[in-house]
Amino acid sequence: LRARQIRFTMAVFPLFYQLADYPLKDIHDRLAAFAAEEGGEWIDQLPLFADKDERDYWVHPRDFYPNTYAHREEADFLYDAVDW
């Protein structure tokens, strides 16, 4: 990417599971470190959802995949967060 002068942006959606005490926080931290080491832009979406009830963002109670509400909030957040 550097050779072609292409900017690298990594935006990570959290898993909608135990957002108040997120079990995968260390993985987000590692990804942030990787992006920084590689000179990329890091956008962590965990803070966007951290204080919210994850059940509001599930497709189904047995499927933690983000629903339309999660995607809408993510889109608004990314529009403001990305360095266009």
C-alpha positions, -999 to +999 in steps of 0.1 A: +000+000+000+028+024+008+045+018-025+013+028-043+005+056-018-028+040-007-040+049+027-048+021+051-078+024+074-089-003+098-124+001+113-134-026+137-169-035+148-172-050+183-189-083+188-222-075+205-215-095+236-209-082+271-202-047+259-200-033+295-171-056+303-160-065+268-140-098+267-122-090+234-108-056+244-072-069+243-077-079+206-089-043+198-058-030+216-036-053+195-052-043+163-047-006+172-010-013+178-007-030+145-024-002+126-001+023+144+030+003+136+020+001+099+011+037+097-026+030+092-056+048+105-074+030+133-111+034+140-123+014+170-161+013+171-162-002+206-165+032+223-195+039+202-214+009+216-197+004+250-224+020+272-253+005+253-273-027+257-259-052+232-293-069+228-306-038+210-281-045+182-286-082+177-302-097+146-317-124+168-312-135+204-290-164+192-272-144+166-250-115+178-246-102+142-252-065+140-287-055+129-298-025+109-297-002+140-261-011+146-252-006+110-269+028+109-250+040+140-218+027+126-223+045+093-230+078+110-199+073+132-176+063+103-188+092+082-175+116+109-145+094+120-128+087+086-102+111+075-117+118+040 
